[in-house]
């Protein structure tokens, strides 16, 4: 893959993303997993929806089989045909690509970001075309299992959060910066638990995330934690109020728990007064958080016999009721556009984020969209790779699962590759990348 300091605009002919063999191998595996999940759910669907549900499930499975064949045989991309609000955007974009290139994009000859997003949108189309299964999330069982499999790690994390919050309330002198760093990095490494990178196979956190921080420290290739902390602290000085923070979420399960604990820390320790969580409108990249997933998580914590889980769940429910926390949805997060097109494609969302004091973006897909999924020189400054997307100061918390990255030092990539040939794609290496609107 060639590298350039001046990447071209993302287009249907852009091959600066994953090699198409990655698509050829990976996407059919995910679609096969979906087909297997559908087969296992036959009895449950029939019990809940009757014969109509059974017929819908057959229709859904047929759509997935057709889609898998299209991927494997490198068919042209076709328009979306359901009734969701985003259909016009998807199909207009397809027309833009055809006008630009002269032909419809094909699976192995198009930007990986576009076709991967398109695949998940087609999975949703299969549900939308059913009468009874429009809200069907074929990934739900996997997401919920990942939460239950991570119970011990969650309990350890929440007990630690409870203890430091109580110590702070009692007036004990604590190292705020050190605590901030810990909770930020727990949230960062929570991103390792990504079901899409494992094609939906089990991926749970089974050990204490706090005990692993020291072990993971050398794996952070870009660490702008100090700048992030300073920026958040300065909001009160420069604006006279605590920060209003937006968090663009990634995965459900354990990662969502780390994000909620980080948000609680920000509020309890006076670094933020309001948190806005941005979730996906539809099931997305196997394990991404939907509104249902967010509510389900809180409800599970409420029902827990752990005093720490139930206590924080009640507190977080109150946060949602009094608007300290908000959960919002926008179709833009489940489109294929890089974020530097947000202002023109979705001006309302961009204007909303411009009112934020700080934005955290979680995970690999958000990072890819930040930098356009382009083959930047590794040493390109992160703010430069944003290509003008800077509605507010922002920080990307990402474990690397795709081959694009910026902000590294000279020679750093070669050194890491000598240790780990798969360093860009296996989720074992991470960045905490910061860009300040004012810089």
N, C-alpha and C positions, 0 to 999 in steps of 0.2 A: 504494500500500500504506500503510495507516494505521499509526501508531506509537503505542505506549502504554508508560507507565512501569510498568504492572502487567499484564503479558500474561496472558491466560487459559490454563488448562491445555490441553495439546495434545489435540485430539479430532478426530473425523472431519469436523467442520464448520469446523475452524480453517483460515482462509485467510490466515494471517500468513506463509506461506512463499512460494516462487516462484509467480507467476501461472500458472494452469493452461495457458496457451499455451506456456510453457516445457516442460512435460511433453509436451504434444501434439507439439511439434516435436522434442524431444530423445530421448525414450525410443524411439520407432519407429526413429530413425536408428541407435541402438545395437543394437537388435534386428535391423535389416537387416545391420549389420556382422557380427553373430553368424551370421546365415544365410549370408553370403558366406564366412565362415571355415569353416563346416561343409562347404560345397560344395568348397572347396579341399582339405579334408582327406580326401576320399573314398578316394583311393588309399592314403594312409598308414594309415587305419583298416582298410581291407580287408586290407592286407599284415600288420597286427599282429593283427587279431582275426578275419579270415576273413569268410565270408558273414554270420555272426551279427552281427559288428560293423557290416557294411554295413546290415543291417536296423535295427540300433539307431540308426545315424546318421540313417536315414530317419525313424525315430520321433522322434528329438531335433529334427530340422529341422521336423517337423510340429508339435511342441509350440511351437517358437519362432514359427512362422507363426501359429498359433492365438493365442498371447499378443500378437503384434503387432496382430492384428485386434481383440482385446479392448481394447487401448490406444487404437487409432485410432477405435473406435466408442464409446468411453466406457462400456464394459460394467461391471457391478458386479464387485467383487473376489470371488473364490471361494476356498473352503478349499484348503489344500495337501493333496496326496493321496499323498505318498511315505512312506518309512519312517524318515526321519531323526529323530534325538532331539529336534529342535526343533519338530516338527510340531504337537504339542499346544499349545505356547506360541503359535505363529502363529495357530492356529485358535481358541484360547480368546480371544486378543486380538481377532480378528475378531468373535467373539460379543459381546465387551464393547462394541465400536463399534456393532454393530447394536442392542444394548439401549439404548445411550446416544442414538442418533439415530433409531431406528425403521426404518432401512433399511440395506442393505449399502453400504459406501463405493464410489464410482465414481472412475475415474481422474482426471477433470478437476475433481472436486468435493471432493477430500480433501487432507489435508496432503501436501505434496510429499515430505517425509521418509518418510512411511509408504509411499506408493505406489512411490517409487523403490527403497526397500529391498525391498519386496514383489516388484518386477519381477525383481531379481537372485535372490531366493529362488526364484521360478518358473523361472528359467533353470536353477538347480541341480536343481529338481524334474524338469526334462526329462532331465537326466543320471541322476538317481536311479531313474527309472522304466525305465531300460535295464538289460540283463543284463551287458553288457561295459563300459559307459562310465560306471559310477558315479563313477570318479575322473577323469573327463574334464574338463579345464579348457580351454574354448574360447578363453580369453584368453592361454593360455600362450605361443604363438608371438609375440604382440605384446609381452609382458613380456620375453621373452628377447631379442627384437630390440632393444628399448630399451636393454638392458644392453650388447649388442655395439656399438650405435651410439654409446654414451657412453664407449667404452674410453679414448680419449685423456684426457678429463676425469678419469676414474677414476684413471688412471695418475699424472697430475699431483697429484691429491689424496693418493694413497697415498705418493708419494715425499715430499711435504711432511710428512705424518704421520710417516713413518719418520725423517726428518731431525730433527724437533723432539723425538721420543721419545729418539733417540740423544743429542742435545744435553743433554736433561734427565738422562739416566742418567749422562752424563759429568761432571755437576756444574756445568754452565754455568748462569749466572743468566739466567733467562727471565722474561718478563712473563706470569705465569700467567693473569691476568685477560684480557689482550689475546688470548692464544691460545684461552682458553675462548670468548670472544666470537666469534672467527673460526670455530671449529668448530661452535659453536651456530648461527651464521648460515649456514654452508654447509649444515647440516642443514635449516634453515628454507627456504632457496631451492631445495634439492633437491625440495621439494614442488611446484615449478612443473611438474615432469615427471609429469603426471597424465594417463593415457590416457582416463579417463572424461570429462574436460572437453572433450577433442577427439573424443569419440565413437569412440575407439580408433585414431585416426590417429597416425602416428609423432610422437613427442615425446621427443627425446633431448637430452642435454647434450653439446655439441660443443666448448665452450671451457672454459678453466680457471675453475672456480668461485671460486677465490681471487682471480683478477683482477677478478671481477665484483662483489665485495663492496662496494667503494667506490661503484660505479655504482648498486647497489641500495639503498644506505643511506637515501636520501630517500624510498624507497618503503615503509619500515617505519613504519606509522601508530602503533603502540603498541610501545614497546621497553622491556621490563622486565628486560633482560639483567642489569643490576647487582643487582637484587633476587634473581634466580635464582642468580647466582654466590654472593652473600652467604649465601643460605639453604643451599646445598650445603656451603659452607665451615663453616657453623655446626653442621652435624650432628656433626662430630667433637668440637667444643667442648661441645655440650649433651648428646650421647649417648655420647661416648667411643668412637665407632667411625666408620669411613668409611661413606658413605651407601650404602644399598641402593636402587637406582634402577629404576623401571619405565618402559619406553618402549612406548607404544601405537602400533604401526607403522601406516603408511599404504601407500605405493606400493612395489612391487618395482622392480628396475632401478636406475637411478642414485640415486634417493632412498634406497633401502635401503643403498646403499654409503655415502652421507653419514651415515646413522644409525649404521652400524657403525663408521665412523671416529670419530664423536663419542663413541660408547661406549668405543672403545679409548682415546681421549684421557682420558676420565673415569677409567678404571681405571689407565692408565699414570702419570697425574699425581696420583693419590691422592685424587681427588674422589669416587670410588665404589669399593666393594669387590666389589659384585655388580650385575649388570644382568639384568633380566628383560624379554625381548622378547615382546610380546603380538601374535599373528598371527591371521589370519582362518581360520575352520574350513573355509570353502568359497570358490571363486572369487567375487570381490566387487568391484563397482564397477570392472570391467575390470582394473585394475592393482594391486589391494591384495595384500599379501604373505600367502601361505599357507605352511604348514610346508614343502611341496615347494619353493616359491620360495626360501625361506631356505636350505635345504640345497643346492639347485642353485647358488645364488650362491657359497657357500663352495667347492663342488666345482669350479666354473669358475675361481675364483681359484687353487685348488691346482694346476690343470692349466696355468696361465698360464706363459709363459716369462719373465715379469717377476719379478725378484727380490723386488720390493716386494709384489706381489700374492701370490706363493706364500708368502713369509715370514709375512705377516699371516694368510693363510688357515690355515697350520699353527698359528699362535698361537691363532687363534679356535677351531679345532677342539679344542685343548687346553682353552681356556676352557669349552667346552661339556661336555667330559668331566669336568672337575673342578668343574663347577657355578658357576664364576665368571660364566658366561653361561647363562641358561636361555631356552628358547623354549617358550611355553605357548599353549594354545588354549582359548577359551571361546566357546560359542555366543552369548553375550550380544552380542559385537561384530558379529554378523551378524543381529541383530534390529533392530526399528525404534524401540525405546524411547529416549527421552532419558535422559541419565545420572543425572538426579535420581531416576529410578525404579529405579536399579540395586539399591539396598539392599533394596527390597521385592521386586523381580522376580528378582534373582540375589544373595542375601545372601552366598553363599560367595565370589563374586568381589569383592564390596564389602569383605568382611572381609579378604581377601587384600591388596587395595590399601591398606587401612588399616594394614597392617604395613609399608608402604613408607616410606622417608624422603623420596622425591621421585618425582613422576610427570610424565613428558613425554608429551603427546598430540600426535601428528602429523596435520596435514592438515585439509582442509575438512570432511569428514564428521564427524570426531571433534569439531570445533568446533561444528558445527551441533547435534550431540547434547548437547554441554556446555550450550549456551544454549537448547536446546529448539526450535531452528529457528524462533524467534519474532521478531516485528518490534519488537525493543527500540528505545527511543530510543538513538541512537548514543552519547550521553554517559552512559548507564547504566554504573555501575562494573562491571567484569568479575566480581568476586566475587559481586555481587548477581545477575547474570544466570545464575549457576550454580544458583540456587534450592535451595541446601542441599547440593549435591554437593561434598563436600570431604573425602574419605577421608584425604588427606595433602596437603602442599603440592604444587601442580601448575603446570605451564606448558604453554600451548597454542602450538605452532609451526605457523602456518597462513598459506598464501597464499590470498587470498579468491577463491572461485569460486561464492559464493552470497550472496544479499542479506540477510544478518543479521550484525551486528557490534556490539560494545559496547566501552566503555572509551575512546572518542575524546574529545578536548577540544572545547569549545564552538567551533563554526564550522569545525572541521577537515573534516567531511564535505563541506560546501559548497565549501571550497577545493579539495579533491581532485577533486570532481565537475567543477569548472571546468576542471581539467587533463585529466580522463579520464572521459568519461561512463559508461564500462563498468567503472569502478574496482572495483565490488563483485563482479564475476563473471568477470573475465578472467585472474585469477591473477597480475597484475602488482603487486599491493599486498599487504602482509603485516602480521601482528601477532606479537609475542612477549608473550603475556598471562599474567600471574602471579597466583596467589592462594595466600595462606599460611593454612594451617589454624588457626594461632594468632592471626591478625589479626582 
